[in-house]
Structure formats: structure tokens, C-alpha cells
Amino acid sequence: MSIHGHHTRSNSTDQKQWRQFNFFDVQQVKDPNDPTKPPAIFNKPDLSVNTSGRGNIILADILVLRFDSMFIIQNSKEMLCLTLSSMSFNVQSFLAYEGGRVSHMKQMKPKNILATIGEEDPPIIKLWDLDKLDKSKGTPTCQRTIKVNHGGKPFPVSALAVLENLGQIAVGLANGVVVLIKGDLYRDRYTKQKIVHESDEPVTGLGFREYNKTVILFIVTTSKVLTYVTTSRSPATILDEQGAALGCAVMSDTTHEMVVAKDEAIYFYEPEGRGPCFAYEGTKSSVTWFKSNLIIVSPPISQPTRLTTTTRSALSIGSGSTSKQSAPYELTKVTIFDTANKFISYIGTFSHGVRMIICEWGGIYILGMEGKLYRLEEKDTPTKLEILFKKNLYLLAINLAHSQKYDDAGISDIFKRYGDHLYSKADYDNAMAQYILTIGQLEPSYIIRKFLDAQRIHNLVNYLQELHSHGLANADHTTLLLNCYTKLKDVARLDQFIKTDNELNFDIETAIKVCRQAGYYEHAVYLAKKFGEHDSYLKIQIEDVKDYENALEYIRKLGSIEANRNLQKYGKILLNHLPLPTTQLLIDLCTGDLFLTAQRPQTPSPIEVSNVQQAHASNVKSTREWPTSSSYKPPHVRSFMSLFVDQPNYLIQFLEQISQKRWGGFSTLRKHETLNVSKTATNKSVVDTSSIDIDDVVSKDDFGDYDSEVEEKKAVWNTLLELYLSEAYLPPVVSGKDSKGRKYGAPGNFSVSTETERVKEKLLRKDKALQLLKNQEVSYDSNQALILCYLAQFDEGIIYLYEHMGMYEEILRFYMARDDSDRVMQALKTYGPQDQSLYLLALAHFSSSETLSMSTSELEQILNHIDSNNLLPPLQVIQALSGNSIANLAMIKTYMGKRIESERKEAQANRKLIQNYREETEKKRKEIDELKTVARIFQVTKCFGCRGTLDLPAVHFLCRHSYHQRCLPDSDRECPQCAPSYRLISDQRRAQEINADNHDSFFDKLKQAEDGFSVVADYFSKNTMAFAKLID
């Protein structure tokens, strides 16, 4: 037998629809003992039946072949065993059927069981356990024998089908009868046999299929294709009115369909009916299934003897005799269809015909009539693909790769090759369709570079969109896609990309940035608002769109932390354009009244931000969460004061509201001055807090590291005081209406229409300033306030601060500077008792000018008050008046007279007191001398203790007190009557001795005293001994 792999072509036009390839390599199998000949065991003319499976090739009626311990059925009665090892065979034989030959065999796949049927009367089915050998004979064990009962005259068996679990066997006879055998055929002895089909046409094919928990039996005759449900009693169902010849029906192992080869085509049948059909004209003698391939053997065709030299040489090998070369010979064609990929993978012709097709060990074995054995080994998949690539058959290559379970990387490489091929042919649309299929495997920059160079932006947009839909785009891809949209001015696709309700798969920050740079502010605002990109939203609204109202309302809804941060950044701009609502927002923020709106900022899209965030947490990295609490720590006011640099009047309102609401320390606002935001702004800020959890308190650290609350208050009130007092901050005089139609001077417009109104405003602010200074609950910096009052020439404030700070001398000097004698005298009466130096200052003032000296009543009042209260010594008064040449002796004549007379009387009284002290001292000295030198006589008759008559024994003391001895304590040697005074004197002396060593106390008193001599005198007079010690 000779092979011709590519010399024969069919004339059928349908056949030309199938692409033909040579995907199998052919090799003749040689006998290991004689390499010039085929294997001897196959060179048997009676081989007609075969089966394979589980590594076994089983032949009948000569032999059975497999890798280890192969079995052979020989001469219908004898079985041989052989082993294939490096293409060498060992043969054994044993008896299979005594009364007939083997007509059909079936190798089971789950178990190593061989089912055979012999042509006896009746036909007998045997089940052989190929793993269980007879110990005495060394042959397989026949586990079960079943006689086929079909009744009537016996007919040859034409078809056999065995269910893999050995639960059912179907036997088809040449007379059109199909017998179904059911039961546990391998173990149980009892079986059920039933004739399920009868017809006049012989049965040519059978096959089982388990379908939806039922077993379907396909029945093929020469004129029909039928199905029979083995679990029901219904008759067989006709699927097709045309059948097939014997050997032209086979079950597909992959799709479990019945494959029927007819002259005009190949048909596939499912339980519901006929399926796909492949046109392939020509007579077929047999079909065999191998993997996803259908092997078709066409009957021999007589060929003329006009052959090429090569062909003649090949035929001479098959014929074995050169005398037959000139005679006509027959060629049998073998065609292998790849049904999964829809192409012919092999066509070959064999001289002398084909006896059988055997499929096992990963290859196809073809046994010729002359006994030659050929192995067809399929090329590996990479080799096949390379063949297809060379022919630019990329679609077939893709299908082939899919059928071979290639991974995504391998298939992606084929798509890339296909795309490159189409790109080279300038078929950019289809090329991009292939490149899109490589997403996730091929580096996007490879495709992007190609289409940027070719200026195929439309195709590039398609690719970038798919890249985003797969969630594999980075920031650069998003930027490029949006730039393509803007360059093409394709607003519709830009809207579809950004405003879609589907999941977004791109970097939000990048998209916002690109849209903003391209001038598509609406899209940028949409994204920023939808995904909580607060910084981007406000930057666009304020810097680009100039939509200050929406920006302000957006800030109000952000919550305390974000509102604080953004007002620090944009507050000055907003105050310049929307001073009133911006001020109100700042007040709400700094007083803790910034309630969150119940409804978050909405976008036209119904998609919820939280859902998008959850779905794209890996891609949307800049998504912000909206605040959920209405309670927070108000930020410090000082951080916002600089924002009002161009709006001082609104700063006044801001600080007044803050001080009133936060500290309740300033309640003098006029009713019409309380801020009232426009109705629109107010309605937008109304909050329903019933559903808000108040448990999220913002810490102080969230707003920076500021000083204490006391310092905060001081800063607020000091600033307010400065604003009240400075005329530079008074509203200007402007007539007419402002840009919003409001009359100047109306609430919300800090301008006045007349100078009178400006003066009234000035007085009102100074009145506020004074009330602020006098408010005991207000904490401010007094020194700074005093400076502000001086700069503003605010007399009431200056006087109050002097009084508040105890600076009475400054009050007196303030009035003196203004020559206000009445107020000087009033101040002297009020503060003089607390500070005597004020009188000296007043004396010097009233005697310092001729104008004042003409009116001596004030001077006399001062002198009389000094004299009556003895506030100053005369010497100081004279020294105060002698500092100028205006005052003369006549002004103080009366005062000096009174003072001299008073001093004279005081000196006279002191002299009398000195005389008395001297007399008393002399008397004491005499008494001491008498006690020392003169005996004392006691004539007391009563006891000073019990007041009874004094009798002996008695005790007499030098102090002239006498007591019964019994009335005195035993240990008491002092007079009980005089002991307390003695002890007092003793304690004083002891204290004097202790103080004599306490030098620090003496020097402290000396430093603190205005008159140091008086301290020394006091020590000398009251502590003579201690002072003497101190001097020593």
C-alpha cells in the first residue's frame, strides 16, 4: 500500500469550501524482527474487527494488541496475548467462542472490560475482565455471558452499542431488529431484553447518549435515523428519513452526537433532531472518530497506470511485484476532518485498499489490505499554528488555539499577529478590533504608538474606551482618551464616557484635570461633584466659571473640617463678590451652627456615589466621603480675620455675632444690623437634623494649634474695639443704589447716603466701644485698648481704662491738660483718698498759671481737705507750691496758720506726755530700790485665793499678795494673781531675743518703709535690748 498525501483533489465544489492542510505525519510501522517488512501479526487476511481504549488495541478475529499483556482473538476460536514494547510483539492465544466468530467488540473506558459478541445461534455477548487472568490458563476471565433473544430466524449482528456503566447493551441485526438489554450486566445474572425497533432495513449504527438524566439510543438504518428513550415505553422517534450504509455511522466522543456520513454530506444528530451539516460529496465506506476529528475512508477508485516515477516507485513497494505496475490499481482515500475548526487536516490515498482504522496511543493506525501498518501522528499545535500564520489564516489559528485550550496569553499573541497583519494592509478598523481582544495581555503602549503615528484617532478612541471598560486604564490612558474627545470635539461621546450610569473605570482626578484644561468645565464640575473632589470642584467654580453662589453653597454642605479649609483658601475671593452670605457662612462655621444639609450635592446622574466608590475603590483613589455629624468643635476666629482685609464693616458684623453666640459677652447689637442672608441662601442652609447622629466631635487639632480660649476672646474684642474706634472703617457716603438694587444704608449694604448718617454711625460705634470696655464679662487687652482709644481720641474710653487700671494720676493729668478744673476737683475727691500724691499734683497744677491763681477757691478746698484729713505734712505742701513763681505766701496764709497752731498744740501735748512718762519711770525706779533695800511689812488679813481670814501657815509675795499655803499649788512659786502679766513680759523678752537675730525681717521692713528712720526708732523704743544686740 502506498500513500499520496496531497496529489488527489475532489471535483466537488462543496469540498472546496473546506481548507486543506497536512497536519499529520505518516510513518510506516516495521516488524522489529525484519525492518524490511510490516509486522507479521498484522499480515493476516482475516482481520476485520477492532476496538481500542485504556491503552489497548484489540483486533479480531486474529489478535488483540495493547502495550502490556495484549489479547488476540484468532480464527474465531483462539485468543493470543502479545506485548508491544519498542514495536516488538509477544503473542498468546486462547479460545474465545467455540461455535462462531467475533463480529463486534467494544472496549470500556471506566473499567478494563471488553465486550464481545460472537456469531453463534443465538448471538452471545461476553464480558471479559482484562485485568483478571485465569491462573491456570493465563487468559482473561469471562465474567458474564448473555444470550441475545430476538426470536424467529437468526440474522447476523450488524451493530453493537454498550453503555459505559454496563447498564445497557443494544444489539442491531441485519433484519432491522434492535434488541435492548438492561440491568447490572457485569454482576447480576438477571437481565431484561426488549425489542425496541423493527424495520425492513438492516441496522447500520447504534449509539448511547446520556441526556438530561435519561439514556437516549440512536438507531441508524439504511433509510432512517431514529432515537429511542430507553427509560420510557414510547416508540422510537424518527429524526431523518435518510439513513446510512454499514460502517458510516459513529458516535462523537466529544459532543456525544450521532455522526452519519452520507454521499452528499456529513450530518450530526442530537436527541432533538438533525444538527449541523458539513458538505462533502462522495461515497464513504467507513467513518471513525478520533478526538475532534472525523476520519472518512472512501471506497477504492480504479486509477490509470500513467503515474510519475515517484508514484510508480511507491506502488512497487506496496505491490511487491514489478509485473503489476502496468496494470490498473485501486486507491483508497482517507480524509481527516477537524470538525471543531472546520478544515481538512489530512488527505491521503492508499493503494490496495484500507482494511481498518485503529485509534489509540495518541495516533491513528491504518492497516492496509496487504498487511502494511501506517501510523499517522498529529503535528503539535505550535507547528499547526506556524503553518496557519504563514498562510495568514489567523481566524483558523484562533479557533485552533481555542480548541486546544490555549491560555489567554497564547491566544492574545495570535490576536496581535492578526492585528499586525491587518495593520500592514492598512485595514485599521479590523486591526483595532483584533488589538482590542489583546487587552489585559498586550502592553497598551504598543497599540497606542501605532495609531498615534498613523493619526487614526477614531480607532484609538475605541481602544482606549475598551481599556477603561476593562478597568486596566491608568492616568495617562484617561488623559489621552479625554484629549482625543476634546480634539475631535465629540461632546456626545465625552458625555457618554463621563455621565454614564454604568460603573466608571478611570482615574477621576486625571479626568477632571484634562476636562478643565480643555475648557470643558461642565464635565469637570460634574465629576468633581459626583465623586466628592471638593478641591477640584471649588477651584473650577471659583477660578474658572466664577460661579461664586454655587461654590458657597457647596462649601456649606461640606461640613466643618472641609468648610474651614476651603474658606481659608477662597474666603477672601468670596467675600469680595458675596460678602453677606459669605460672612453668614463664616459665622455659622465659627459658632458651631454649620448644620449639614440633609441632601448631599446632587448630579444629573442617578448613580449613588457610595456605590461607585465601593465598586471602584482601586481606581477612584481620590473619592471623598461626605460628613455625617452635625456637632463639631468650632474653629478659631483669628484664622479668618485676615480674609476681611477689604471688608472691615463685615468683619464687625462677623466678630459681633461670634462674641454674642459663643461667649454671650456682647449684646449691644442693633436689631437691623443682625445679618440676614437672602431668602435663597437661607432656604438652602436649612437642615433637618432629626436623622443625624451627633457623636462625631471634631478635635481642636483639626484646625491647628492655637492659644487658649481666653486669648481667642481677647483677639476678637481687641479687633472689635479697633474697628469701632477707627474712622477709616466707617462706611463711605454714597448716594443711589448698589449693583444689586439695594439702597445704600440698607441692611447688607455698608454705605450711607448722607454725612449725618455717617456721624450717627460713628457715635453709635463709639457707644458700642464704651459698652464693650465696661462689660465685665469681656476680656480684652487693656494696654492695647488704651492705645486704640488714644489714637481715636476717645476720651470716655481713656478715662474708663485709666480708672479700670488704677491709673488715677493719669486721670488727673488728663483733665489738667484740658484745664477742666471742675473735673480735676471731682477726680481729686474721687481718687484722692486712694492716692495722696494726687493732692500735690493738684496743688502744683492750680498754682502753675496766673489764670488758675486768680481763682483760689479750688486751692483753698484742696488745702482744707489736706489739713482736715492730715493727708500731707506742711513741708510737702510748701515744697509743692514753691516749684513756681506764681504761688505766694498769701495763698497759704490761712493754711499755714492752722498748721502752725496745730503743730504747737501737738508739741505741747507731747511735752506733757513725756513728763508723765518720766514721773512714772522715776516712781518705778524708787519702788525697785525699796524692794532691794527696805524690808516690807505684810498686814493683809485675808487670803487672795479663797478670800478667807489669813492664818498660818501663810505665803507672802513682794507684790503684796498673801495666800494660805494650802491655797497654792505645791510647785507654784509665783503669785497666781500677777503670774499672767509676768509671763507676758517674759514672752516679750524672749521674742525680743529671737528677733535680735532675725536680720532679714529688720532689713525687709527698712526697705519697704517710706520713712526708714521711723523703723529704726520703733526698734529702738520697743526693742532696746534686741536692737543693742543687733548693733553689737
Secondary structure, 3 states (H helix, E strand, C coil): CCEECCCCCCCCCCHHHCEECCCEEEEEECCCCCCCCCCHHHCCCCCCEEEEECCEEEEECCCEEECCCEEEEECCCEEEEECCECCECCCCEEECCCCCCEEEEEECCCCCEEEEEECCCCCEEEEEEEEEECCCCCCEEEEEEEECCCCCCCCCEEEEEECCCCCEEEEEECCCCEEEEECCCCCCCCCEEEEEECCCCCEEEEEEEEECCEEEEEEEECCCEEEEECCCCCCCEEEECCCCCCCCEEECCCCCCEEEECCCEEEEEECCEEEEEEECCCCCCEEEEECCEEEEECCCEEECCCCCHHHHHHHHHHHCCHHHCCCCEEEEEEEEEECCCCEEEEEEEEECCEEEEEEECCEEEEEECCCCEEEEEECCHHHHHHHHHHCCCHHHHHHHHHHCCCCHHHHHHHHHHHHHHHHHCCCHHHHHHHHHCCCCCCCHHHHHHHHHHCCCHHHHHHHHHHHHHCCCCCHHHHHHHHHHHHHHCCHHHHHHHHCCCCCCCCCHHHHHHHHHHCCCHHHHHHHHHHCCCHHHHHHHHHHHHCCHHHHHHHHHCCCHHHHHHHHHHHHHHHHHHCHHHHHHHHHHHHCCCCCCCCCCCCCCCCCCHHHHHHHCCCCCCCCCCCCCCCCCCCCCCHHHHHHHCCCHHHHHHHHHHHHHHHHCCCCCCCHHHCCCCCHHHHHHHCCCCCCCCCCCCCCHHHHCCCCCHHHHHHHHHHHHHHHHHCHHHCCCECCCECCCCCECCCCCCCCECCHHHHHHHHHHHHHHHHHHHHCCCCCCCHHHHHHHHHHCCCHHHHHHHHHHCCCHHHHHHHHHHCCCHHHHHHHHHHHHHHCCHHHHHHHHHHCCCHHHHCCCHHHHHHHHHHHHHCCCCHHHHHHHHCCCCCCCHHHHHHHHHHHHHHHHHHHHHHHHHHHHHHHHHHHHHHHHHHHHHCCCCCCCCECCCCCCECCCCEEECCCCCEEEHHHCCCCCCCCCCCHHHHHHHHHHHHHHHHHCCCHHHHHHHHHHCCCHHHHHHHHHHHCHHHHHHHHC
